[in-house]
Amino acid sequence: MKSILIVDDSEIIRNIIAQTLRTNNYNDILMAKDGLEALSVIKEHLGQIGMYIFDVNMPNMDGLTLLAEVRKIDTKTPVIMLTTETEKEKIMQAKDLGATGWIIKPCEGEKFIKVVDMYFKE
């Protein structure tokens, strides 16, 4: 089974997302605290990741910049933006950069898992 990479600068949020995924039998989880760390994880596990979950606002490299970088090396794997951002302009920018979906935090676990189930590529 392929991994899911969670990228969020909040350790609490990363752990909540991971726990929600594990509760729903997604057990192979990778994590990174920002876009820079995520890029090294992605390069190390290229071809083994079935979904990316990115926060938008992070230090060092934000989620939109990370999305643009990921799409240079991986055009097919679904990318879900999980963020507090509701600005239409950012949502459209993410879509243009290749985001698969956009979920507003906080999000109930059931709704989140429905999105993961819909897009996860084994």
Secondary structure, 3 states (H helix, E strand, C coil): CCEEEEECCCHHHHHHHHHHHHHCCCCCEEEECCHHHHHHHHHHCCCCEEEEEECCCCCCCCHHHHHHHHHHHCCCCCEEEEECCCCHHHHHHHHHHCCCEEEECCCCHHHHHHHHHHHCCC
